[in-house]
């Protein structure tokens, strides 16, 4: 019975992807134009040789790895700033009143709107410029982390994490905090044992959303001047050469990496926050 249940679940997961591939193949045969829509096999061939150089821009695996490092750099910077700030604004009403109005002015601004200003601020400067590294292996890695790209990704991820942190802290029931104070708990104990655990599901959900937005900002960030690598730049450059197969392969790569990272957060939610389902 259990084996049959597993097969049913696997079949349910694979049903829509298989139907999508079949539909893709049918449309491809009808169009018969690889510029408009390349075949499934043509795109799959790129994944079977992920280390092969594409249009003199490095391999698909290398460009995806570079993009992943850029996304994580901007995303981790956003998380390290947004979570403490969100907890502060959610717990202290004075901090919320002082900062919320100011930060709300920048929330509706799309990350792309920052591009001209970011280029004026940072130009093509990278972490290699900041640390004064001019050669060697370290230079190759640090030079790929352009400050303008990291900033665009940072802006995209910052507000979802901040908003979720504020909401999570403000959503903690005041009776729990008051009860702990009556029993003699200090502020640090309240924060560590009550406030943070209760707000964690909302914070993790915000981190999950923020990571998705960071990936959406990736292509925009890698279109900035100074970028000569990354899956976003690979997609843009492949489009100019009418290599639609590389464009689709790059898009699928972003989706796969994003899905794997999202799965990591889902596992955390399933293992650490099971109690949230019991309170519904």
N, C-alpha and C positions, 0 to 999 in steps of 0.2 A: 504493500500500500504506500509506504513512504517513497519507494523508488518511483512509483507511478506519479506521485505528487511532485517529485523533483522534475520528472520529464515534462509534466504539464506546465510547471513554472518556467522551465527553460524554453519550452515551445511558445509560451506567452511572450517572453522577452524577445524571442527571435522572429516572431510572426511579422511585426510591422517592419523591421529592417529588411527581411527577405522580400516582402511585398514591395518595399521601396526600391530595392535593387532590380527586381523584375520590371517594375514600371520604368526605371531608368534605362534598362536595356531596350525595352520596347520603343521608348521615345527616341533613343539614340539611333536605332535602326531606321526609324521613320525619317528622322532629320538627315542622317548620313552626312553630318558636318561636324568634324571634331573641334572646330573653333567655337561653335555654339555650345555643343555638348559632347565631350569625349566619351568614349566607351568605358564601361566599368573595368574591363581588363587593362585598358591603357592607364587608368589612374592606379589600379592595384599594382601594376608593374613598378611604379615609383616607390611604393611601400615595401616591395620585395627587395629593393636595392636602396635602402635608406642612406647609405654612406657614399653613394655615387654622386659626383658633382653634377649640378643642374645649371644649365645656361651660364657656366663660368662664375657661379655665385656660391659655391660650396654645396655640400650635401643637404638634404632635407633634415636629417638628424641634427647636423651641426647648427643649422638656422633655428630649429625648434629649441635646441638647448640654449642658444643665445637669448632667444625671446623669453624662455622660462626664467632665466637669471634676471632679466630686466623686469619682468612682471613681479617676481618675488622681491626684488630690491624695493620697488615703489610700494608694493603691497605691505611688506613688513614695516616699512617706514610709516605708512598710514596707520597700521594696527598699533604700533608702539606709541603713537601720538593720540589716536582717537579713543582708545579704550580708557586710559587714565583720565583724559579730558571728559569723556562721556560719564564716567563714574563720578567725577567731581561735580559736573553739572547736574547729574541726576540726584545726588545725595544732598548737595548744599543748594538751597533755593537762591541764595545771594549770587552764587557763581552762575546759576542758570539765567537769572535776570540780567546779569552783566554781559554774558557771552552769547546767549541765544539769539538776540536780535542782530548782533553783528555778524555771526556766522550764518544766519539765515539769509543775509544779503547775497552770499556767494553760492549758496546751495543750488539755486536754479541755473547757474551758469554752466553750460556744457563744457566738458574738458577741451573740446576742439576750439572753443572761443579763447582759450588761454594761449593758443599757439603763437600768435604774433608777439605777445608780451613775453612769453617764455624765451623765445628766440632772441629778443632784445636783452633779456637778463643774462642768459647763459650762453647764447651762441652755440658753438659746437664743443663747448668745454665738456670734459668727462672726469671721471674719478682719477684717471691717470694724470690729468692736469692739476687736480687738487693736491695729490700726493707727490707730484713732481717726478713721476715714473715716465721715462722716455724711451725705454727699450727693454727687450727681454720678454719672457713669457707673461710676467705680471702686466706688462703694458698691453699685450694683446687682449687680456681679459678686462682690465680696468677701462681701456679705451672704448670698449663696447657699451659701457654704462654711461651714456650721455646724460648730463644733468637735466636737460630739457625733457628727455624721454621719461626718466624716473619721476619728474615732477608731474607730467601729464597722468601717468599711471597712479601716482600718489593721490592726486585730486579726485580721480575717478573712484578710488577705493575708500577715501577718507570719510565721506559723508554717510554712506550706508553703515559703516562700522560705528561711527559716532552716534547716529540716530538710534541704532539698536541698543547701544550701551546706555544711553540716557533713558530710553524706554524701559529697558530691563531693570535698572536701578529704581526708577520711579514706580515701577509696578510691584516692588516688594511691599507686602502688607505691613503697614505701620504697627499693627498689633504684635507682630513678631519682634520688631525692633524694641518696642516699649516693654514687652515681656522680658526680653533679655536684659534691658537696663534695670528693671525692677529686681531681677535676680542677681544683680551685681556685675554684669558683664561690662568690660571696658569697650571703648570705641574700636580698638584694634581687633578684639575678639568678635565684636558685632560684624565688622567688615569681613573678617576672614571666615567666620563660621556661619553667618546668616546672609549678609548682603551679597557677597560675591557668589556663593553657591546658588542663591535664588535667582540672581540676574544672569548667571552663566548661559542658560539656554538661549536667551535673547541675544547675548553678546556673540555666541558662536554662530547663531543664525545670521547676524549682521556680518560677521567675518566671511561667511559662506557667500552672501550676496556681494560683498565688497570684492571678493576674489573674482567673481563672475564679471563684475563691472571692469575690474582691472584688465581682464583678458579682452574685453570689448574695446578698451582704450589702446590696446597694444598696436593695432594696425595704424591708428592715428599717430601714435608716438613714433613708430618706425618709418613714417612718411616724412618726418622732420629732416631738415638738412643735416648732413653729417652721418646719416645712417647708411651703411653699405652692407648690412647683414640683418638677420632676423627673418622670421617667417612672414611678418607683415610686409617688409621690404621685398622679400622674395615673391609674394603674391602680386604686389604692385608692379614689379619689374616684369614678371611673367606675363601680366596682362598686356603690357606694351609690346611684347613679342608674340602675342596671340597664342601663348602656351596655356590654354585653358585647363589642360590636365594638371599642370603644376599649381594653378590657382586653386582648383578643387582639392588637390592633395594637401595644400597648405591649410585650407579651411578645415578639412577633416582632421588634420594634425592638431590644430587649435582646439577643436571639439573634443578629441580624445584626451589630450592633456588636461583640459578643463574638467572633463568628466571624472578623470582619475583623482584630481585634487578635490573635486566635490564629493567623491565617494569617501575620501578621508574624513571630511567633516560629518558625513552621514554616519560613519562608523562611530565617531565620537558621540554623536547624539544618541545612537542606539544603545551604546554601552554605558554612558555616563548620565544620561538624562531620561532614563526609562520612567522615572517617577513622575515626569510631567504628564504622561499619558494617564496615570492613575488619578490625577487631580482634575481631569476633564469631566 
